Amino acid sequence: QRWPRSRIRHQQDLRNLEDPDLL
């Protein structure tokens, strides 16, 4: 987790589409 929070949020959003478990 080296990316800023804004980036982590964006990555989580994209990953949530593929991995709802990450929610």
C-alpha distances in whole Angstrom, upper triangle without the diagonal:
4,6,8,9,12,10,7,11,13,11,11,15,15,14,16,19,19,18,19,18,14,16
4,7,9,11,9,9,12,14,12,14,17,17,17,19,22,22,21,22,21,18,19
4,7,8,6,6,10,10,10,12,14,15,15,17,20,20,19,21,21,17,18
4,5,5,6,9,10,11,12,14,16,16,18,20,21,21,22,22,18,18
4,5,5,6,9,10,10,12,14,15,16,19,20,19,19,19,16,16
4,6,5,6,9,10,11,13,14,15,17,19,19,19,20,16,16
4,5,5,6,8,10,11,12,14,16,17,17,18,19,15,16
4,5,5,6,8,10,10,12,14,15,15,15,16,12,13
4,5,5,6,9,10,10,13,15,14,14,15,11,11
4,5,5,6,9,10,11,13,14,14,16,13,13
4,5,5,6,8,10,11,11,13,14,11,12
4,5,5,6,9,10,9,10,11,7,8
4,5,5,7,9,10,10,12,9,9
4,5,6,7,9,10,12,10,11
4,5,5,6,8,9,7,9
4,5,5,5,7,6,6
4,6,6,10,9,10
4,6,9,9,11
4,5,6,8
4,5,5
4,5
4
